[in-house]
Each structure stands twice: as C-alpha cells, then as structure tokens.
Amino acid sequence: MKAQVFYQAEKMLLEEIPVPEVTETDVLVRVKNVGICGSDISYYYGLSPVGTPTGKGPLVLGHEFTGEIVKVGKVPERLGLFAQGDRVVVNPVQNCNACYACAAGQTHLCENMSVPGVNTNGAFAEYCVSKYTGLFKLPDNVSYAAGAFTEPLACVVYGMKKLDIEPGQFVVIFGPGPMGQMMVQMARSIGAGKIVLLGTRDYRLQIGKKFGADYIFNTSDKHSKYY
C-alpha cells in the first residue's frame, strides 16, 4: 500500500509499505478521509517528538480519520460488533483493556496505550489498523469527510461541557484554530450572548466572525485593523 512515512523533521516520503497485519482484537480499515492535526504539523517540523521509543520515525502519521472496514479480527467478529464494509470513525487513543488501570475503569491511564499516528502507524496511508474498542460506526447521514472531524470535535464538546455555558453568557475564546472555530459555532448554538474571539491571524479571525463571533481581536499585529 502507499503511505506517507515520516522519518525526521521535514523528511516525509511517499513509499510503498506492506498492508498491516490484523491481530485477533484488531480491525483493518481502508482510509477514506484523514485530518491533519496540529500535532502532525509539530512532528513534521520537529517541534515535538513522536511517540516511538526514539522519538523519531519511520512512522506513518495521521490519527483523525474515517474509513471502511475490510477485515475484522476474531474477537470483534465473534462478538458481532463489526463486519466488512462497515463505515467507521476511529478514536485514536486506544487502551489495552488488560492492565490494572483499565480494569479499574481508568482507561485514560492505560499502561499500554496505543495511538495510531503517534506511537503506531497511522492513517496517512491507504490502510490502517485499529483496535476494535477504538471504533464507532459512522451514521449513513455523516460523510467520511465530516466524520474525520469527530476526534477534535469531541475535545471541543468536552471543553464546552466543562465550561457549562448558559444562554446569554459572555464568552471569550482564545485561538481561532480549527477547535476555536468549532467552539465559536457551539457557543452560538447553545445560546451564548456576546462571543469574543482572540487570535494572531486576521484571516482566521474573519472566518470566526462568519461562524458567529461578535467581536474579533488580533492580539499581536499592531497593523491589523482588529488590533
């Protein structure tokens, strides 16, 4: 299969590599859409190490993705959870369900956590393996492209729940990146009062304005009309 393989800062090559093998708890997914996370950009430019033991490649990046199941391991097949042809979205933070933390229900503290695109090969490829516990069926009315936003959107939903915004409240959002833009839309949809969006790039602030921000401010560029 073709895959974009990361080796080191600013070195990523399109290569032909083997289709990954499926263990009894895995599912093989044909990648349909994959997002580029801020962490992927950081890895590429060497701003942070990948999750391999050496902090370097070779590694296939990409963890925000949707796809179609092409092969199902013995466990999920026996449980009847997934079948070939299912449309799925992947939760990339995948726990082992076997360690002490997982047994205690603290899966976020899993001792054997695997994250496609971070410490195992990810979705900048034609195929990607996922643990069946990290898969969710994608509704027919959600496109593969829209579904690829699920992981970052989940982070936004969690943050908004923690904020517990009430209708009419004044909201300030720092950063007009993809998650900031989704937070603007979500704050507007739940009835926030005035929404302020702060950032350092005018074009992103202008997008936020279209999405529902009432006021936008550029916090660094003194030449910006939004400063």
N, C-alpha and C positions, 0 to 999 in steps of 0.2 A: 504494500500500500504506500501511497505518497504521504509524507509527513514533513512538517516544518520543524526541524530539530535545532534546539538551542544548545550551543557549546560554551560560549563565554560572552562577555559584554560585547555587543554589536556584532556577534557572529552567530547567524542562524541560517541554516541551509535546507533547501527543499531536497529531500532524499527519499529513496525507496527503502522501506524497512519492512520486516515481517508483520503480518497481522497478528495482534496479541492473542495469546492462548487464554482459554477460559477455564478457571477452576470450578469446583462444584458450587461455590457460592457467588460466582460472577455472572455477568451478562455482557455480551458483546453488542455494542451499539454502533450503527452506521451514522456517523455525524452528519447532521443536516445544517445546523447553524451553531456558531460559536461566537461569543463576545470576546472583546479584548479588554481585560480588566486593567486597572491602574497598576496592579502588582505585576502583570505581564510586562508592562512598559518598564517598570522598575528593574525587573530581572534582565530585560534586554539591554538596558543601558548600564547595568552593573551597579545600580543604586542599592540593591539588596540581594542577598544570596538566595538561590533556590533551596528547596528543602531536602536536597540529596545530602548524604554524609559529607561530601566535599564542598557543598555549596555551589557546585558547578554542574555543567552538562556532561555528557549528552542527555538531554531531556526534552520531551515534547511538551510544550506549554499548552495552556488553554483549559479553563475549568468551568466556564459559564456556557453550557451547551445543551442542545436538544438533539434527538435523533430517533432512529428506528431500530428496534431490536432485530438482530439477525441470528443470534444464538443464545440459548438460555442454559445455565448450569444446572446440575442435578437437583440442588436444594430448592431454588425458586420454581423449577419445573414441577417437582414433587408437591410443592405447596400450592401450585396452581396460580401463582401470583402474576406471572408474566408469560407471554408467548411471542413467538416470532411474528414480526410485523407490528407489534405494539408501538405506538408513538409515546416517547418518554422525555421527561426532563430530569436532569441529574442534580442531586445535592452533592457537591464536591467534597464536603467534609464528612468522611466516611469512617465510622467507628467499627471496631472488630466484633463487638457483642460477646467477647470471651474473657476480657480482663476484669480485674476487681472493680474498676471504675464503672465499666459498662454494666456489670452485674448489680451495682448499687444504683443504677439509673442515672449516673453522672457521665453520660456518653461524651460530653464535651471535654472530659478529662481522660479520654481513652489513651491507654499506653501504647497502642499500636495504630494510631490514626493514619489513614492514608488519604491523600488529596490529589486526584488526577491533575496534572499540570503543575504540581508543586513538588511532590516527592515521588510520584509515579508518572508514567507517560500520560499526557492529557489529550485534548481534543483538537489541537491544530494538526489534524490528521484525518484520514478517511474513516478510520475506525478507532474506537476507544473502549476499554474495559471498565466496567463499574461494578461495585458490589451491589447485589440486588436490594440491600437495605437502603441504598442511596438513590433509588429510582422512584419516580412518580409518573403515573400515566398522564399524558397530556390530553386535555379535552379536545374533541374534534373541532370546536369553535375557536381554538387558540392555535395560531400558526406556529411553525417551528421558529420563525424569526422572533415573534413576540415572546415565545416560551423561553428563549435564551436570556431574557431579562429577569427570569424568576429569582435567581440567586441574589443579585443586587437589590431587586425589589423586596425580597424577604428581609434583607437588612434594613431597608427603609421602613417597612411595616413594623418591624420590631422596635426601631427607634421612635417611631410615632406613638406606638403603644406606651413606651416608657415615658414619653413626654405628656401623654394624656391631655392633649389639646382639646379645649372645649369651644363650641361655636362662639364666635365673636372675639376670641382672644387675639392679642397682638403677637405675631410670630416673627422671629428673626432667624434666617437660615444662613449659615456661613459656608460658602463654597458653591459655585454654580456648575459643578461637575455633573456627571450622569445621576448620581444619587441625590445631589442637591436639587436637580431639576425634578426628579420624581417626588422629592419631599415637598416642593412647591405645589405640585399638582395634587398630592394627597392632602396637604394642609387646606388647599382651596376646596377640595371635595368634601371635607368634613366640616366646612363652615367657619374656618378661621376668619378673623376680622381682617386687619391690615397685615400684609406679608411683606417683609423686607428681605432682600437677597443681597448678600455682600460677596464680593469677589475681586479678582485682579485682571480679568479679561472681559473687555466690553462685549465681544460677540456672544460670549456665554451668558452674560447678564441680560443681553437683549432677548435671547432665547427664553430665559427665565421670565422676562416680562410678558412674553407671548403665552407662557404657560400659566400665568396668573399672579405673578409677583406685582404688588402695588408700587413698591419703591425699589430701585436698584442703585447700588453704590459701588464704585471702583475704589478700593481701599489703598491702592499703591501708585496708580498712574495719575500724576498731577495734571497731565494734559488731557485726561479723559473728561468728557462733559458730564460723566457720572461721578466724578471725584467729589 
